[in-house]
Amino acid sequence: VAAKARGIVAEVLPYDDARRLAEALTAAGYPAYAVPRSALAPMTQPKQVRYLNISATGLRCEALPRTVSEIAWERVQVLALGLLIEETQEVEVEAVRISPGHSAATEYYHTTKFDRKKRVSADLIAEPEAGDPVHLRIIGNDFNYSRSIETDPKGGWLQNFTKLLAKLGLAAASGTISPAYEAFILARDKDLIDRPIPAFNGNEEFESYTRWLWQRRRCPS
């Protein structure tokens, strides 16, 4: 489990058990530490945003479902980047009625279809002065850049996405920025396939990773 985990390995354990588990994992080559539940970063569900109003003091956004958030730059905790891989499986059942002679029978044919989507995404987690934490998600090829930044009319979404990430990273410099986020901005490759992006199998895995980054910021020792 520790080898596959993207951050937090176990929750809701007695503290002594958690401490012994952390010591055993560290001895096995998986550095870990235990934290009291009161210090644990809460679970947050990301809300996709399609444009941002960016200013010198912070950003304002409308997310789905329709909620408005205003975030000061110093309140941003995490900026992370990942390639979301989502696989869906659809089963189609076709019923064929066969009537040989005077008898009737029904045969079923099962057809399975797989759909695999890859979406490069950036997550932002912030802790406002009041209210619940804010978790925003930007999908690279599903964002209105012209409403958010000064875009390059000759550039595609990848160039504008890179520019947006750089702008957010500079403004929210006090937050934790994942290594992949920074490497993506600094890459000179024109194609997405050539850029270093960690892959996550679905939303839950990426959420766990961003939560872990946030947890390390809350309890760095």
Helices and strands as residue ranges (DSSP letters): H 15-27, G 37-39, E 47-54, E 58-63, E 67-72, G 73-75, E 76-98, E 105-126, E 134-139, G 145-147, H 157-171, E 176-177, H 179-186, G 192-194, E 199-201, H 203-218
